[in-house]
């Protein structure tokens, strides 16, 4: 028989992950991008790709260290691939992931992969100063995501409501209802520009549209399954962009 109490489980969830685990994440990501980008581009001197990888590694190294220190529970929640809180009330809305996530994946992967072939074949070009702006936008988006993860331990990648989940309405969540998606939109639009490919904004736009559709279903789920969310919507009127949307 297990001796674990709910308090023990909570303590475990809030215990920081080993530093070696956090250190491996940016190492793994950088190796992955290096293996994908440069052989396919057939050019190891692709400066935009190196700047992209270096900035991403710096961002992830700092942010994951801080998130692990301040709110390690969110890292565990985002690592889960199974939904645990789906009830009959939210089953329909939560089930939309099976259609939306593949489209979102196509948009995101397309925004990352198409620039490789654009660079290789010179289908489109972007001035270097504009590419740097794209790199800044990308990293600002990542910072928004990082802050949302610090402020909301339930920022899962799945449409799900945990049994102990609480409404977060402070910090970024006091300005927009979905700051994580605010960052995701900036990130996905910044990637093609940072990598020097106008044409890759096409899959990036598909990804943004998938995010907007997902917000609709997520809001339906939260209205049905979370106490106080409907009232929260009346106080915080904007979804991802203050004063606009």
C-alpha positions as a LaTeX table, in Angstrom:
\begin{tabular}{lrrr}
\hline
Residue & $x$ (\AA) & $y$ (\AA) & $z$ (\AA) \\
\hline
Unk1 & 0.00 & 0.00 & 0.00 \\
Unk2 & 1.30 & 3.44 & $-0.90$ \\
Unk3 & 2.12 & 5.81 & 1.97 \\
Unk4 & 1.85 & 8.86 & $-0.26$ \\
Unk5 & $-0.62$ & 11.50 & 0.88 \\
Unk6 & $-2.01$ & 14.31 & $-1.31$ \\
Unk7 & 0.43 & 16.66 & 0.42 \\
Unk8 & 3.35 & 14.36 & $-0.47$ \\
Unk9 & 2.21 & 14.36 & $-4.11$ \\
Unk10 & 1.97 & 18.16 & $-4.10$ \\
Unk11 & 5.45 & 18.42 & $-2.60$ \\
Unk12 & 6.85 & 16.13 & $-5.30$ \\
Unk13 & 5.20 & 18.14 & $-8.07$ \\
Unk14 & 6.70 & 21.34 & $-6.70$ \\
Unk15 & 10.17 & 19.88 & $-6.27$ \\
Unk16 & 12.63 & 21.26 & $-8.87$ \\
Unk17 & 13.86 & 18.84 & $-11.50$ \\
Unk18 & 17.56 & 17.87 & $-11.38$ \\
Unk19 & 19.75 & 20.53 & $-12.97$ \\
Unk20 & 21.20 & 17.99 & $-15.40$ \\
Unk21 & 17.71 & 17.45 & $-16.83$ \\
Unk22 & 17.25 & 21.20 & $-17.33$ \\
Unk23 & 20.74 & 21.50 & $-18.86$ \\
Unk24 & 20.03 & 18.71 & $-21.35$ \\
Unk25 & 16.97 & 20.45 & $-22.85$ \\
Unk26 & 18.83 & 23.27 & $-24.71$ \\
Unk27 & 21.64 & 20.85 & $-25.62$ \\
Unk28 & 19.15 & 18.43 & $-27.17$ \\
Unk29 & 17.31 & 21.23 & $-29.00$ \\
Unk30 & 20.51 & 22.75 & $-30.41$ \\
Unk31 & 21.81 & 19.39 & $-31.64$ \\
Unk32 & 18.44 & 18.63 & $-33.21$ \\
Unk33 & 18.33 & 21.92 & $-35.13$ \\
Unk34 & 21.96 & 21.65 & $-36.21$ \\
Unk35 & 21.34 & 18.15 & $-37.59$ \\
Unk36 & 18.22 & 19.33 & $-39.45$ \\
Unk37 & 19.18 & 22.80 & $-40.66$ \\
Unk38 & 22.67 & 22.66 & $-42.09$ \\
Unk39 & 22.76 & 19.33 & $-43.97$ \\
Unk40 & 19.42 & 20.15 & $-45.65$ \\
Unk41 & 20.50 & 23.71 & $-46.43$ \\
Unk42 & 23.86 & 22.37 & $-47.68$ \\
Unk43 & 25.59 & 25.32 & $-46.08$ \\
Unk44 & 27.21 & 25.32 & $-42.65$ \\
Unk45 & 27.76 & 29.09 & $-42.95$ \\
Unk46 & 24.04 & 29.91 & $-42.85$ \\
Unk47 & 24.33 & 32.83 & $-40.42$ \\
Unk48 & 20.58 & 33.26 & $-39.81$ \\
Unk49 & 20.28 & 29.64 & $-38.68$ \\
Unk50 & 23.24 & 29.99 & $-36.30$ \\
Unk51 & 21.77 & 33.17 & $-34.80$ \\
Unk52 & 18.42 & 31.41 & $-34.43$ \\
Unk53 & 19.95 & 28.42 & $-32.64$ \\
Unk54 & 22.22 & 30.49 & $-30.40$ \\
Unk55 & 19.42 & 32.84 & $-29.30$ \\
Unk56 & 17.08 & 29.89 & $-28.73$ \\
Unk57 & 19.65 & 28.07 & $-26.58$ \\
Unk58 & 20.37 & 31.18 & $-24.51$ \\
Unk59 & 16.65 & 31.85 & $-24.04$ \\
Unk60 & 15.86 & 28.25 & $-23.08$ \\
Unk61 & 18.85 & 27.86 & $-20.76$ \\
Unk62 & 17.92 & 30.95 & $-18.74$ \\
Unk63 & 14.15 & 30.49 & $-18.84$ \\
Unk64 & 14.05 & 26.79 & $-17.97$ \\
Unk65 & 16.45 & 27.33 & $-15.08$ \\
Unk66 & 14.21 & 30.09 & $-13.69$ \\
Unk67 & 10.96 & 28.20 & $-14.36$ \\
Unk68 & 12.38 & 25.09 & $-12.69$ \\
Unk69 & 13.33 & 27.21 & $-9.69$ \\
Unk70 & 10.07 & 29.17 & $-9.39$ \\
Unk71 & 7.39 & 26.82 & $-10.75$ \\
Unk72 & 8.64 & 23.30 & $-11.56$ \\
Unk73 & 5.10 & 21.93 & $-11.50$ \\
Unk74 & 4.39 & 23.51 & $-14.91$ \\
Unk75 & 7.29 & 21.60 & $-16.47$ \\
Unk76 & 5.81 & 18.34 & $-15.22$ \\
Unk77 & 2.34 & 19.31 & $-16.43$ \\
Unk78 & 3.65 & 20.17 & $-19.89$ \\
Unk79 & 5.50 & 16.86 & $-20.10$ \\
Unk80 & 2.25 & 14.91 & $-19.77$ \\
Unk81 & 0.78 & 13.37 & $-22.90$ \\
Unk82 & $-2.40$ & 11.99 & $-21.34$ \\
Unk83 & $-5.48$ & 13.89 & $-20.25$ \\
Unk84 & $-6.67$ & 13.22 & $-16.71$ \\
Unk85 & $-9.41$ & 15.79 & $-16.05$ \\
Unk86 & $-11.79$ & 15.27 & $-18.99$ \\
Unk87 & $-15.44$ & 15.04 & $-17.92$ \\
Unk88 & $-18.64$ & 14.76 & $-19.91$ \\
Unk89 & $-19.05$ & 18.55 & $-19.64$ \\
Unk90 & $-15.77$ & 19.31 & $-21.40$ \\
Unk91 & $-15.35$ & 16.13 & $-23.47$ \\
Unk92 & $-16.41$ & 17.71 & $-26.77$ \\
Unk93 & $-14.26$ & 20.83 & $-26.43$ \\
Unk94 & $-11.21$ & 18.92 & $-25.14$ \\
Unk95 & $-11.57$ & 16.42 & $-27.99$ \\
Unk96 & $-10.96$ & 19.15 & $-30.56$ \\
Unk97 & $-7.22$ & 18.66 & $-29.96$ \\
Unk98 & $-7.25$ & 15.63 & $-32.24$ \\
Unk99 & $-8.07$ & 17.91 & $-35.19$ \\
Unk100 & $-6.42$ & 21.18 & $-34.21$ \\
Unk101 & $-3.04$ & 19.92 & $-32.98$ \\
Unk102 & $-2.08$ & 18.29 & $-36.31$ \\
Unk103 & $-2.87$ & 21.57 & $-38.13$ \\
Unk104 & $-0.92$ & 23.54 & $-35.54$ \\
Unk105 & 1.95 & 21.08 & $-35.93$ \\
Unk106 & 1.94 & 21.51 & $-39.71$ \\
Unk107 & 2.06 & 25.28 & $-39.32$ \\
Unk108 & 4.86 & 25.25 & $-36.77$ \\
Unk109 & 6.98 & 22.60 & $-38.48$ \\
Unk110 & 6.41 & 24.27 & $-41.85$ \\
Unk111 & 7.58 & 27.61 & $-40.43$ \\
Unk112 & 10.78 & 25.88 & $-39.30$ \\
Unk113 & 11.49 & 23.59 & $-42.24$ \\
Unk114 & 10.40 & 25.61 & $-45.29$ \\
Unk115 & 13.04 & 28.33 & $-44.62$ \\
Unk116 & 15.74 & 25.68 & $-45.14$ \\
Unk117 & 14.64 & 25.03 & $-48.70$ \\
Unk118 & 13.93 & 28.71 & $-49.26$ \\
Unk119 & 17.53 & 29.51 & $-48.28$ \\
Unk120 & 18.89 & 26.66 & $-50.39$ \\
Unk121 & 16.92 & 27.64 & $-53.51$ \\
Unk122 & 16.75 & 31.42 & $-52.90$ \\
Unk123 & 12.99 & 31.63 & $-53.41$ \\
Unk124 & 12.73 & 34.78 & $-51.28$ \\
Unk125 & 15.08 & 37.09 & $-49.43$ \\
Unk126 & 14.68 & 39.36 & $-46.42$ \\
Unk127 & 17.00 & 42.26 & $-45.51$ \\
Unk128 & 19.29 & 41.33 & $-42.63$ \\
Unk129 & 17.97 & 44.14 & $-40.42$ \\
Unk130 & 14.43 & 42.78 & $-40.85$ \\
Unk131 & 15.70 & 39.29 & $-39.99$ \\
Unk132 & 17.10 & 40.66 & $-36.73$ \\
Unk133 & 13.70 & 42.21 & $-35.98$ \\
Unk134 & 12.16 & 38.79 & $-36.59$ \\
Unk135 & 14.68 & 37.25 & $-34.20$ \\
Unk136 & 13.74 & 39.80 & $-31.54$ \\
Unk137 & 10.01 & 39.15 & $-32.08$ \\
Unk138 & 10.64 & 35.41 & $-31.80$ \\
Unk139 & 12.48 & 35.81 & $-28.49$ \\
Unk140 & 9.92 & 38.25 & $-27.10$ \\
Unk141 & 7.30 & 35.60 & $-27.86$ \\
Unk142 & 9.35 & 33.01 & $-26.00$ \\
Unk143 & 9.68 & 35.36 & $-23.03$ \\
Unk144 & 5.88 & 35.80 & $-22.92$ \\
Unk145 & 5.54 & 32.00 & $-22.93$ \\
Unk146 & 8.14 & 31.70 & $-20.17$ \\
Unk147 & 6.39 & 34.29 & $-17.97$ \\
Unk148 & 3.02 & 32.58 & $-18.54$ \\
Unk149 & 4.58 & 29.28 & $-17.43$ \\
Unk150 & 5.96 & 30.88 & $-14.27$ \\
Unk151 & 2.59 & 32.42 & $-13.45$ \\
Unk152 & 0.40 & 29.44 & $-14.32$ \\
Unk153 & 1.42 & 25.93 & $-13.24$ \\
Unk154 & $-1.50$ & 24.53 & $-15.27$ \\
Unk155 & $-0.27$ & 25.84 & $-18.63$ \\
Unk156 & $-0.53$ & 22.40 & $-20.21$ \\
Unk157 & $-0.06$ & 21.68 & $-23.89$ \\
Unk158 & $-3.26$ & 19.61 & $-23.71$ \\
Unk159 & $-6.86$ & 20.84 & $-23.52$ \\
Unk160 & $-7.58$ & 19.49 & $-20.07$ \\
Unk161 & $-8.69$ & 20.69 & $-16.63$ \\
Unk162 & $-6.96$ & 19.17 & $-13.62$ \\
Unk163 & $-9.02$ & 18.38 & $-10.53$ \\
Unk164 & $-7.01$ & 20.83 & $-8.42$ \\
Unk165 & $-6.74$ & 23.49 & $-11.13$ \\
Unk166 & $-7.31$ & 27.08 & $-10.08$ \\
Unk167 & $-8.23$ & 30.14 & $-12.11$ \\
Unk168 & $-5.21$ & 32.40 & $-12.66$ \\
Unk169 & $-6.19$ & 36.05 & $-13.11$ \\
Unk170 & $-3.07$ & 37.95 & $-12.05$ \\
Unk171 & 0.14 & 38.95 & $-13.84$ \\
Unk172 & $-0.14$ & 38.61 & $-17.61$ \\
Unk173 & $-3.48$ & 36.86 & $-17.06$ \\
Unk174 & $-4.84$ & 40.14 & $-15.72$ \\
Unk175 & $-4.32$ & 41.71 & $-19.16$ \\
Unk176 & $-5.16$ & 38.91 & $-21.61$ \\
Unk177 & $-6.82$ & 35.56 & $-21.01$ \\
Unk178 & $-4.28$ & 33.54 & $-23.00$ \\
Unk179 & $-0.80$ & 35.10 & $-22.67$ \\
Unk180 & 0.83 & 31.76 & $-23.52$ \\
Unk181 & $-0.82$ & 31.97 & $-26.95$ \\
Unk182 & 0.18 & 35.62 & $-27.25$ \\
Unk183 & 3.78 & 34.47 & $-27.04$ \\
Unk184 & 3.17 & 31.51 & $-29.34$ \\
Unk185 & 1.78 & 33.81 & $-32.06$ \\
Unk186 & 4.81 & 36.11 & $-31.85$ \\
Unk187 & 7.14 & 33.13 & $-31.87$ \\
Unk188 & 5.63 & 31.34 & $-34.86$ \\
Unk189 & 5.51 & 34.56 & $-36.92$ \\
Unk190 & 9.04 & 35.52 & $-35.88$ \\
Unk191 & 10.62 & 32.20 & $-36.91$ \\
Unk192 & 10.32 & 32.55 & $-40.74$ \\
Unk193 & 11.46 & 36.19 & $-40.67$ \\
Unk194 & 14.42 & 35.38 & $-38.42$ \\
Unk195 & 15.41 & 32.60 & $-40.84$ \\
Unk196 & 15.05 & 34.90 & $-43.87$ \\
Unk197 & 12.00 & 33.44 & $-45.59$ \\
Unk198 & 8.93 & 35.44 & $-46.58$ \\
Unk199 & 7.30 & 32.38 & $-48.15$ \\
Unk200 & 7.44 & 30.53 & $-44.84$ \\
Unk201 & 4.96 & 32.99 & $-43.38$ \\
Unk202 & 2.31 & 30.88 & $-45.17$ \\
Unk203 & 2.60 & 27.85 & $-42.84$ \\
Unk204 & 3.21 & 30.24 & $-39.93$ \\
Unk205 & $-0.15$ & 31.90 & $-40.67$ \\
Unk206 & $-1.80$ & 28.47 & $-40.73$ \\
Unk207 & $-0.32$ & 27.89 & $-37.28$ \\
Unk208 & $-1.70$ & 31.22 & $-36.01$ \\
Unk209 & $-5.16$ & 30.38 & $-37.35$ \\
Unk210 & $-4.98$ & 27.00 & $-35.60$ \\
Unk211 & $-4.15$ & 28.79 & $-32.33$ \\
Unk212 & $-7.13$ & 31.14 & $-32.75$ \\
Unk213 & $-9.47$ & 28.18 & $-33.41$ \\
Unk214 & $-8.01$ & 26.33 & $-30.42$ \\
Unk215 & $-8.70$ & 29.31 & $-28.17$ \\
Unk216 & $-12.40$ & 29.05 & $-29.10$ \\
Unk217 & $-12.58$ & 25.43 & $-27.96$ \\
Unk218 & $-10.42$ & 26.07 & $-24.90$ \\
Unk219 & $-12.73$ & 28.87 & $-23.79$ \\
Unk220 & $-15.75$ & 26.60 & $-24.23$ \\
Unk221 & $-14.01$ & 24.01 & $-22.08$ \\
Unk222 & $-13.08$ & 26.50 & $-19.35$ \\
Unk223 & $-16.58$ & 28.03 & $-19.22$ \\
Unk224 & $-18.08$ & 24.57 & $-18.73$ \\
Unk225 & $-15.45$ & 23.12 & $-16.43$ \\
Unk226 & $-13.91$ & 25.92 & $-14.33$ \\
Unk227 & $-15.71$ & 27.93 & $-11.69$ \\
Unk228 & $-15.44$ & 31.67 & $-12.19$ \\
Unk229 & $-14.13$ & 31.59 & $-15.74$ \\
Unk230 & $-17.21$ & 33.20 & $-17.30$ \\
Unk231 & $-16.96$ & 36.08 & $-14.81$ \\
Unk232 & $-13.22$ & 36.32 & $-15.54$ \\
Unk233 & $-14.05$ & 36.83 & $-19.23$ \\
Unk234 & $-16.13$ & 39.88 & $-18.36$ \\
Unk235 & $-13.21$ & 41.40 & $-16.40$ \\
Unk236 & $-10.44$ & 40.51 & $-18.85$ \\
Unk237 & $-12.00$ & 41.14 & $-22.23$ \\
Unk238 & $-9.11$ & 40.38 & $-24.57$ \\
Unk239 & $-7.82$ & 36.95 & $-25.54$ \\
Unk240 & $-4.25$ & 37.51 & $-26.74$ \\
Unk241 & $-3.78$ & 41.17 & $-27.75$ \\
Unk242 & $-4.78$ & 43.95 & $-25.31$ \\
Unk243 & $-7.26$ & 46.44 & $-26.77$ \\
Unk244 & $-7.46$ & 44.47 & $-30.03$ \\
Unk245 & $-8.35$ & 40.76 & $-29.69$ \\
\hline
\end{tabular}
